[in-house]
Amino acid sequence: MIAAEFSPLASYLATAEAALPSDHAWIKKVQAVRHELLSDMLDAGRRESHSFRQQGLQKLSGLKKDYSDLYRHGSRPRGWVRKTTS
């Protein structure tokens, strides 16, 4: 159940993570949140609580927003080429 809830955001973040240099500050945030969520998932009581799901989704959504802001403000992924029109 948790996997189904977290999967769309986790997939998006994995793709975004692959697009940035490994030493980017945003990557460090993603790694910290991933470690925290995976550690909490090992605790059955914590994993089953509504607050865990809610807080996890908020953290993942926050990372998605941060990446969108980076992208919008010029921290373009590797290989990004701006298309120009004639």
C-alpha positions in Angstrom: 0.0 0.0 0.0 2.8 2.5 0.9 4.7 1.6 -2.3 1.6 2.4 -4.4 1.3 5.8 -2.6 4.9 6.7 -2.8 5.7 5.2 -6.2 4.7 8.0 -8.6 6.7 10.6 -6.7 9.6 8.3 -6.1 9.8 7.5 -9.8 9.7 11.2 -10.7 12.5 11.9 -8.2 14.7 9.1 -9.4 14.4 10.4 -13.0 15.2 14.0 -11.8 18.1 12.6 -9.7 19.7 11.0 -12.7 19.5 14.4 -14.6 21.6 16.3 -12.1 25.3 16.0 -11.2 25.9 13.6 -8.3 27.4 16.4 -6.2 24.4 18.7 -6.5 22.9 19.9 -3.2 19.4 18.7 -4.2 20.7 15.2 -4.7 22.0 15.3 -1.1 18.5 16.2 0.1 16.9 13.3 -1.9 19.4 10.9 -0.4 18.7 12.1 3.1 14.9 11.8 2.7 15.3 8.4 1.0 17.4 7.1 3.9 14.9 8.5 6.5 11.9 7.0 4.7 13.5 3.6 4.2 14.6 3.5 7.8 11.1 4.3 9.0 9.6 1.7 6.7 11.5 -1.0 8.6 9.5 -0.1 11.7 6.1 -1.8 11.3 4.4 0.4 13.8 5.7 3.6 12.1 5.1 2.3 8.6 1.4 1.6 9.3 0.7 5.0 10.8 -1.3 7.5 8.8 1.1 10.3 9.8 4.0 8.4 8.3 2.3 8.2 4.9 1.2 11.8 5.1 4.6 13.1 6.2 6.4 10.9 3.6 4.2 12.2 0.8 4.8 15.8 2.0 8.6 15.3 2.0 8.5 13.7 -1.5 6.2 16.4 -2.8 8.6 19.0 -1.4 11.5 17.5 -3.2 9.6 17.5 -6.4 8.7 21.2 -6.0 12.4 22.0 -5.2 13.5 20.2 -8.4 10.8 22.0 -10.4 12.1 25.3 -9.0 15.7 24.4 -9.9 14.7 23.5 -13.4 12.7 26.7 -13.8 15.5 28.9 -12.5 18.3 27.5 -14.6 19.7 24.4 -13.0 19.0 22.4 -16.2 19.6 18.7 -16.3 22.6 17.2 -18.3 22.0 17.2 -22.0 19.2 19.8 -21.9 19.1 21.8 -25.0 16.9 24.8 -25.4 14.9 24.5 -28.6 14.8 27.7 -30.7 12.3 28.5 -33.3 13.1 30.4 -36.5 
